Amino acid sequence: MKTKISRTIVITGATKGLGRALADRFVTLGHTVIGCGRSSDAIADLQQTYPAPHSFSVVDVADDQQVGEWAKQHIEADCVPDLLLNNAALINQPNPLWAVPPSEFASMLQVNIQGVYAVIRHWLPAMMAQKRGVVVNFSSGWGRSTSPDVAPYCTTKWAIEGMTQALSQELPEGLAAVAYSPGVIDTEMLRTCFGESAGQHQSPAEWSAKAAETLLALTARDNGRSI
Ligand SMILES: NC(=O)c1ccc[n+]([C@@H]2O[C@H](COP(=O)([O-])OP(=O)(O)OC[C@H]3O[C@@H](n4cnc5c(N)ncnc54)[C@H](OP(=O)(O)O)[C@@H]3O)[C@@H](O)[C@H]2O)c1
């Protein structure tokens, strides 16, 4: 396989936290970033900071139609990802399972599971047509272990591990699907469950140097791995 120096990288949830830090890092490294998120202010900031060939769009991954239009627009412009990062996710407000409101539980499933499926459904066929590419589904330590008060989040991240394993068995040669647990990083998500003590952990900018290296090094040989 010919190694492209500059990769096309799709990142969901690029507006803050790990997704934003990776977008910053990949642009700096000379790659083309296609990112999305729901926050229109943050997307406007990204559009201004990183003009074409980069592309940032307001997309809710839980909305299959929005994801479909987003992918179609880029694929028709010959913008097919080498790396598809399913990073966008929510965490529940800490509570025992029986106290989680049904609407919150439903949102967790819609974004963290259905959203990942929608992104794969709309982007992957073009990656298969170009016969290469790596899908990275962001998992968590809580996709491989559990703690009290985060049952909805654990449910979704364990599902991501299963979805990724099954997908890896379906992919044709040249492609890979990987479940990726990023570690513990001080983001808004971490503050939801760790509070102020999240500040003891590395910042997204610090984390992104090693993480970008790890993600860029993934190849078809990594298919099916939980990293
Ligand atoms: N931080 C950690 O220590 C840690 C540990 C383990 C795993 N993770 C995983 O790493 C990933 C990133 O987490 P983070 O800590 O960076 O979280 P974060 O700071 O809360 O950021 C989450 C990102 O997802 C986006 N997002 C949420 N719902 C969305 C939707 N429906 N459509 C599109 N974008 C959406 C948010 O943007 P908008 O609000 O603009 O939509 C934001 O950009 C997640 O998958 C998380 O589970 C994080």
PDBQT file of the ligand as one rigid body, heavy atoms in Angstrom, charges set to zero:
ROOT
HETATM    1  N1  LIG A 301     -11.962  12.274  28.992  1.00  0.00    +0.000 N 
HETATM    2  C1  LIG A 301     -11.684  11.049  29.376  1.00  0.00    +0.000 C 
HETATM    3  O1  LIG A 301     -10.952  10.830  30.374  1.00  0.00    +0.000 OA
HETATM    4  C2  LIG A 301     -12.210   9.869  28.618  1.00  0.00    +0.000 A 
HETATM    5  C3  LIG A 301     -11.974   8.579  29.145  1.00  0.00    +0.000 A 
HETATM    6  C4  LIG A 301     -12.436   7.472  28.454  1.00  0.00    +0.000 A 
HETATM    7  C5  LIG A 301     -13.103   7.637  27.253  1.00  0.00    +0.000 A 
HETATM    8  N2  LIG A 301     -13.359   8.892  26.767  1.00  0.00    +0.000 N 
HETATM    9  C6  LIG A 301     -14.067   8.978  25.486  1.00  0.00    +0.000 C 
HETATM   10  O2  LIG A 301     -13.403   9.921  24.648  1.00  0.00    +0.000 OA
HETATM   11  C7  LIG A 301     -14.358  10.584  23.808  1.00  0.00    +0.000 C 
HETATM   12  C8  LIG A 301     -14.232  12.084  23.970  1.00  0.00    +0.000 C 
HETATM   13  O3  LIG A 301     -14.537  12.415  25.319  1.00  0.00    +0.000 OA
HETATM   14  P1  LIG A 301     -14.243  13.867  25.951  1.00  0.00    +0.000 P 
HETATM   15  O4  LIG A 301     -13.758  13.622  27.315  1.00  0.00    +0.000 OA
HETATM   16  O5  LIG A 301     -13.464  14.687  24.994  1.00  0.00    +0.000 OA
HETATM   17  O6  LIG A 301     -15.739  14.432  26.061  1.00  0.00    +0.000 OA
HETATM   18  P2  LIG A 301     -16.289  15.946  25.979  1.00  0.00    +0.000 P 
HETATM   19  O7  LIG A 301     -15.270  16.901  26.430  1.00  0.00    +0.000 OA
HETATM   20  O8  LIG A 301     -17.616  15.916  26.666  1.00  0.00    +0.000 OA
HETATM   21  O9  LIG A 301     -16.494  16.153  24.411  1.00  0.00    +0.000 OA
HETATM   22  C9  LIG A 301     -17.446  15.364  23.734  1.00  0.00    +0.000 C 
HETATM   23  C10 LIG A 301     -17.532  15.806  22.276  1.00  0.00    +0.000 C 
HETATM   24  O10 LIG A 301     -18.595  15.065  21.671  1.00  0.00    +0.000 OA
HETATM   25  C11 LIG A 301     -19.469  15.984  21.004  1.00  0.00    +0.000 C 
HETATM   26  N3  LIG A 301     -20.818  15.451  20.951  1.00  0.00    +0.000 N 
HETATM   27  C12 LIG A 301     -21.593  15.049  21.984  1.00  0.00    +0.000 A 
HETATM   28  N4  LIG A 301     -22.794  14.662  21.522  1.00  0.00    +0.000 NA
HETATM   29  C13 LIG A 301     -22.765  14.824  20.176  1.00  0.00    +0.000 A 
HETATM   30  C14 LIG A 301     -23.712  14.596  19.138  1.00  0.00    +0.000 A 
HETATM   31  N5  LIG A 301     -24.942  14.131  19.396  1.00  0.00    +0.000 N 
HETATM   32  N6  LIG A 301     -23.342  14.859  17.861  1.00  0.00    +0.000 NA
HETATM   33  C15 LIG A 301     -22.095  15.339  17.588  1.00  0.00    +0.000 A 
HETATM   34  N7  LIG A 301     -21.178  15.581  18.524  1.00  0.00    +0.000 NA
HETATM   35  C16 LIG A 301     -21.511  15.331  19.806  1.00  0.00    +0.000 A 
HETATM   36  C17 LIG A 301     -19.342  17.277  21.798  1.00  0.00    +0.000 C 
HETATM   37  O11 LIG A 301     -19.649  18.391  20.988  1.00  0.00    +0.000 OA
HETATM   38  P3  LIG A 301     -21.041  19.210  20.998  1.00  0.00    +0.000 P 
HETATM   39  O12 LIG A 301     -21.447  19.379  22.422  1.00  0.00    +0.000 OA
HETATM   40  O13 LIG A 301     -20.668  20.468  20.280  1.00  0.00    +0.000 OA
HETATM   41  O14 LIG A 301     -21.985  18.374  20.207  1.00  0.00    +0.000 OA
HETATM   42  C18 LIG A 301     -17.849  17.282  22.107  1.00  0.00    +0.000 C 
HETATM   43  O15 LIG A 301     -17.137  17.808  21.012  1.00  0.00    +0.000 OA
HETATM   44  C19 LIG A 301     -15.722  10.020  24.200  1.00  0.00    +0.000 C 
HETATM   45  O16 LIG A 301     -16.066   8.957  23.354  1.00  0.00    +0.000 OA
HETATM   46  C20 LIG A 301     -15.493   9.505  25.615  1.00  0.00    +0.000 C 
HETATM   47  O17 LIG A 301     -16.410   8.507  25.961  1.00  0.00    +0.000 OA
HETATM   48  C21 LIG A 301     -12.928  10.000  27.427  1.00  0.00    +0.000 A 
ENDROOT
TORSDOF 0
